[in-house]
């Protein structure tokens, strides 16, 4: 795979200086056009052999282009904050917005390769990491990102010659580090696993570009031209084509009976039953959150449901059991301008709980397959692929030890009408009812279909949905608390 990057490519000085002038001008023009259009972000991944010119090339890119529109991140050793969250969190929070460029050193490929070469993971785990990287990049590209993946290469002989040359030069020997010498020792393993990674992850939407790094002028022009041509091609396409889902459109139930029709919405608790059970479950939650076993976990609760189904009341009964420092509530509304400039999962990744934390989402990422689907805010291709993207997202959370609990609070249409009218009649509840709530009632059946599809496709073994019969608020609140407690206890039992 690396043969063509070991044949001694070179560019003479005269040719280089002539072409660099035109290249710099064209790169700047493309960069400003990217900013003006603000239709997609650019992500540049820097990988390969140590000493092959990665840092020098990125330094040149910052000289050739406007550095104010480029962010350069080096993901070397994770911080304590990053170690307390799923591995991809650190990359998600640094994704560039539309119209900007990010350059990532030490990205997801660097980490998986070094882990395998050092023996920290086995080949089977490397394959899992490769699959995760492929899904991540596919989702970013489906959301519009333009990804360049560069592998800077040196042959084993070229690497050894470079090390000897630098070692003998008193003015440049400081450039050598322990990592450079280690690279020489593990070169064969690094290249072998590198080939495996590149072969598995070079796709039409995010291909790898292998650059011979021995000649500075050659590698600089190669990288610059590659970025320029790819960026110009993307900018020239008014609507960049997105991959279409392979599945057929979802078909409604032929007998007009949906999942929510199977719920017994008459379930209720008396005041005495409610008082007793609520106190018991709240005490149980307070104990579990303080349990030393929770130190290896965090808790994430998702609240979705019909308008006026009682999500806010259920959340308050949960938090009443806890110290305010133990939880964080994230209310989700329409995305801001900043959030619209990112992939749709970005605004949720930002709020992932660290270990020993409890985060509550009042509405969530499921808006993509609910309100965005029903209201036509995104095309079918986007919400159809969102099911698998959400499942992958939640799997990452659970694998890290986050206990994910998802609630759909269900009420019937008559109960919703009664609660709407009550909100209109009580001054301190009037803020809860809007014209949009009434408009949503006109699409009741469409939302019923969307909820059924959502549960069918995202209620998994690792992150199942809990459907809560919420016509009776007391019953719903106790069921929510009991479900949270049961989920925590189940997670603790798995640790044994």
N, C-alpha and C positions, 0 to 999 in steps of 0.2 A: 504493500500500500504506500510505502514511503520512498520507493525506488526513485521516482522522478524528482524527489527533493534531496537527492544525494549525488547529483551528477555535476555539481559545480556551476550552477547558474551565476551569471555576473552581468553587470551593466557598467560600461565605461563612464568616466566622470563627465565627459562632454555631453553624452546622451542624457545622463541623469539630470544635469543642471538645466538642460533645455526642456526636458519633459516636466520637471518639477514646477516650473513657472506656470505652465498651463494647468497642471493638475491642481495646484493650490487654488488657483482662481476658480476652477470648476467645482472643487469641493466646497468652497465658501458659498458659491451661488446655490449649490444643491442644499447646503445646510440652511441657508436663509429661506429657501423655498419650502423646506421641510417645516420650518417654524411658521411660515405664513399659512401653509395649508393646514397644519396641525391635525392631520388625519390619522397619523400613526406614529409610534415611537420607534427608535432604532436601538437595538441591543447588540453590542459587540462583545463576544466571549474570547478571551485570550488564554490559550493553552499551549502546551508543548514542552519541548526540552529546555531545561534551564540553560541560560547562556546563549540561546538562539536569537536574542534580540527583541524579546517581548517588550521590555520596559523602554528600550530606545525607540521602538516603533511607536508606542503609545505617546511618548514624549513628542515625537515628530507630528503626530496627528493633532496634538494640542497646539503645536506651532502653526501648522497649516490651516487649521480651522479655528472658529471662534470658541475659545475655551469656556466662555460664559454659557454656551449651549450644550456643553458636554460635562457629564459627571463621571469621574473615575473612582471606582470602588475596588478595594482589595480585601477579599474575604479570606484572611489567613487564619488566625486563631479565633474561634468564636468567643464572644464576651459572656459573662455570667448571665446577662439578660437574654442573650441568644440561646444559650444552653438550656434555659428554662422553658423553651418553646420548641415546637416542631422544627426540624432542620430547614425547611423551605421558607420559614418565616423571615429569616434574615435577607433572603433574596427578594421576596415579595415587597417588603417595605422599601426597597431601593429601586424598584422598577421606575423607569423614566416615564413622564407623561407624554401624551401625543405632542409631536413637534420637537421633542428633545432626544438626545442620544446618551446612552450609558455604556461605559466600558467596564467590564467585570474581569478582574484578575481573581484567581483563587475561587472560581465559581464551582457549580455543582460537579463539573467534570474533574476538576483538580482534586476535589475532596475524595471522590470515589476512587480515582486512580491511585492517589497516595495511600489511601486506606488499604487497597488491595496489594500494592507493592510492599507495603510495610507489614503485611500479614494480619492487619487488624480485622479484615473481613475475608470471607471465603468467596470463591468464584460465583457461587449461587447467590450470595448477597450482592455481589457486583452486578449480576444480571437484574436483580430487583431494582437496584439504583439506576441502571440504564433504562429500564422500562419506565421508571418514574420520571426521569429526565425527558424521555421522549413524549410522555403525556403532557408534561409541563410545557414544553416548547410548542407542542401541537395546539394547546389551548391558547398560549400567547399569540401564536400566528393566526388562529381562528378569530381572535379578538383584534387582529390588525397589525400586530408587531412585525417589524422587519428584523430578522436575526442573522447576524454574520458570525460564523464560528471559525476561528483561525487556529490552526495547529502549526506552531513554529518548530521547524525540524533542523537537526544536525545529525550527521552520521556519527557513529561512535568515534571514528578517527578524527573528525572535525572537532568534536567536543574535547577530546584529549589534547589536541593541538592548541585549542583556545585556552584551556586551563594552564598549560605550560607557558604559553606566551604571556598571559596575564601575571602568572606567578613570578616571572623574571623581570617584569616591568615595575619598578618601585613607585611610579606615578599612577599605575592602574591596578596594582595588586589588591588595593582595598575593595575593588569591585567583587572579588571572590568571597563567597560565603560557604558556610558548612553545607548548605543545600546544594551548591554547585559540585562539591566533591562527592556528596552522597549520590547525586544524579549519575556521576560517572560509574559508581560502584553498582548501581542497580539498573543501568541503562537497558540491558536486554529485557529485563522483566517489565520495565516501564514502557518500552516500545511495544512489547507483545500485548500487554493489556491495553495500551493506547490504540493499537490496531483493532482490537476487539470492540472498544468503545466507539471508535469512528465508524466502523463497519455497521454497527447496530443503530447508530443515531444520525447518519447522514441521510436526510430526507429531502424531497423536492422543496418543501416549505422552509427547511433550515439545514442546508448542506454544509459540509465541512470544506474549508479551503486550506490545503497544505502548502506551507510557504517554506522554501529553503532559506535558512537564516544565516548562512556563512558569509554572504556578501551583503553588506549593509544597504548599498544602493538598490540592489535587486529586490530585497525583501521590502524595503520602504515603498518603492514604486508598485510592487505587486499588491501590497495591502491597500495602498491608496487608490489604485485603479479599481480593485475589487469593490471597495466601498462605494466609490463614485458610480460605477456602472450599475450596481445593484440599487443604489439610492435613486439614480436618475430613472431607471426603469419603473420603480415603484411610484415615483412622483408623476410620471407621465400617464399612469393609469388612473382615470378619474375615480372609478369604483373598483378597488382591488378585489378580485374574486376570492370568495371564501369557500372552504370545503363544504360540500353539501352532505347532510346525513345520509347514510345508506338505508336507514329504516324507512318504511312506508309511513305516511301520516297516521296519527293515532285514530283509531276507529271508536266511536261512541258505543256504549253498551246497547246491544240490539233489543233488549227488553226494557230499556229506559230505567233500569235499576242500578244505582251506583253504590259505592262502598259506604257512603254516609247514611244510606237508607237502612243499613243493617244495625245502626246504633239504636239503643233503647234510651231515648231522650227523656223518658219519664222517671229515670233513676233520680232519687232525691234523698236527702237526710233531714231528719227533724232538727230543731234547734239544739236539743240536748245531745243528740248523736254528733252533730257538727262540733259543738263545743268540746266534747270529750275527745273525739278523734283528731280534731285540729291541734289541740294542745299536745296530744301524744306524738303526732307526726312532726310538729315543730321541734319538740324536745329531741326527737330522734335525729332530725337534720342537724341541729346544733351540736349534738354529740359526734355525729359522723364527720362533720367539717373540722372538728377539733381533734379527731383521731390521728394518731401519729402515722397511720397508714396512708392518710391523705397527702402526706408530704411527697409521695411519688406520683401523685395525680393532680389533676385540676378538673373542674366541673364546668360544663358548658350546657346551658339550657336554652332551647329555641322555642319561642312562643309564636305560633301562628293560629289563625282562626277567623271565623266570620266576624264582621264588624259588630261590636257590642256583645261579643261572646264572653267577655269577662276576663280578658288577658291581664289587664292592669290590676284587677282585684286579686287574681291568682298570684301574680308576681309579688304584690304587697304581702300576702300571707306567707310567701316563701321568705322574703327578706325580713319580716317581723321576727323570725327566729334567729337572726344573725346580727353580728356587730357590723355597722356600715363599712368598716375597713375590710370586711371579709368578702365583699361582692362588688360587682360593677355592672350597672345596667346600661345597655347600648340600645337606645331607641333608633329605629331605622325609618327614615322618610325617603322622599325622592332624592336621588343622588345630586350632590353639589357639582359645580363646574369642575372642581379639582377631581372629584370621583369619576365624573364622566370621561375624564382624560386618561383613565386607567382601565384595565380589565375589570369586569364586574365583581370578581371575587376579591379584588384588592382592598376594598374598604372594609371587608370582613376579616381578612387576614391581619389587618392592623390591630384588631382588638382581641386577638387570641390570648387566652389566659396563660400566665406563667404557672409553674407548679405551685400548688397550694392556694390557687385563686379560683374564684367562682364568677363566671361571666354569664349574664342573662341577656339574650337578644330578644327585644320586643319587635317582632318582625325580623326578617333575615334574608339570606341569599336565596331563599325559596321564592322571593318576589319575581325572580327571572322566569319561573315556570308557573306563576300565578298571575299577578297583576300585569306583568309585562306581556305575558301570553294573551290574556283575555282582552286587554286594552290595546293590543297591537303595537306596543312600544318597541318590540324587537321582532324580527322576522322569524318564521317557524324554524328555519335552519339553526338559529341561535338557541332558542329554548329547547329544541329537540336534543341538541348535543349537550345542553346544560345538565341533563340527568346524570350522564356518566361523569361529567366534570365534578359535579357535586359529590357523587359517590366516592370519587378518587380523593377529593378534598377531605371529606369526613374520615376516610380510611387513614389518611396521614395523621389526623388528629388522634384517632383512637390508638393507632400504633405507638404514638408517643406517650400514651397514658392519660389522655384527656377523656373523661367520661362524658359522652355526648348523649343528651336526652332531648327528644323532639316532641313537642305537643301540638296537636291540632284541637282547638276548642270548638266544638260544634253545637250550634243551636238551630232550631227550625225557623222558618221564615216568619211565622206568626210571633214567636218570641222576640225576634229581632225588631219587628214593627213596634211591639209594645215598649221595648227598651228605647227605641228611637224617640217615640212620643214622650216617654218619661224624661229623657234628656232635654227635650225641648221645653218641658214644663218646669224644670227645676233650674233656677238661675246658676247655681254653682256647677251644674253638669252640662250646661248649654254649650260650653266650649268643645265638648266631645263630639258634637254632631255637626256635620257639614253637608253642603249640597252634594259633595262627592259621595258621601255615604248613601244618600238616597239614590243617586245614579247607579251605584254599584248593585242596588237591589234589583234593578232592571236586568242585570246580567247574572242573576242568581244561578240559573241552570248552567251557564258557561263556567262559573266558578266551581260548581259541584263537579263538573267533568274534569276541570283542571286539578282539583284536589284529589280526585280518584286516581288520575294518571300519576300525580306526584307521589302518592303513597305507594302505588304499585311499583314504581321505578326507583324509589329512593328509600324504601323501608327495608333496610338490610339487616343481616344478622348482627353486624357490629354497631349499627346506628338505626335501630327501628323507630318507627313512629308510634306514639301513644295517642289514640283517639279518645278525647275526653268529652263525655256527655255533659254539656254545660247549660242545659235549660235551667237546671237548679245550680245556682252559684256555689252553694255550700258543698254539694257533692263534687263539683269540679275542683274546688280548691283543695279538698282533702285528697282527691285522686292524684292531683299534680304533686303534692308533697310526698305521698306514699310512693309514687313512681320514682321520684328523685332519690328517695332513701333506698329503695330496692336496687336501683342502678348502682349507687355507691357501694352498697354491701356486696353486690355481685362482682364489682371490680376488685374489691378487697379480697374476696374469696379466690379470685383467679391468681392473686399474688402469692398464695400459699405454696 
